[in-house]
């Protein structure tokens, strides 16, 4: 599957770390580009931020209308109906983006996968399947998709990788319970998960941005 070139912030010739940040349903790679200056990352000039664009495709939950989507969403209530094939197609692309950063000289342990909403589903899915240890995986206002498959196919390379999950208590798109359940499942699988919840809807808030900054700064 062909994807448009991602938005890249940070042009240092020898970056020390990379952050691949996946947007939510209907958005694009420019959606979170403005957040970079807000993160107060130490030595930010040495961090490359990569914001990919999902392809435009019909989305069942969107009445079949087309929008940028990492995979089809048929329902939010039945894990057995998930578009795992679509998730795997995007997974190949996400792994390719990570591989490109490794080829550019960045250690896998200094590469971070971040995703919001549907992008968070892919960050978790791709991160847990990747065959080299990553620096961290962050899922924002999201859920653990493909859990039936991940339970048996997740790669031990990222068993010790720190995971950051954050969710709004008033989320009107992906209920708070989805995020909390995902946290509990990941904990039951033995992952090191940092959980944060905020009084907000389906978006980011200043305290969350600060917590994201702290998570990245601690590990970059």
Order of alpha helices (4+ residues) and beta strands (2+ residues): beta-beta-beta-beta-beta-alpha-beta-alpha-beta-alpha-beta-alpha-beta-alpha
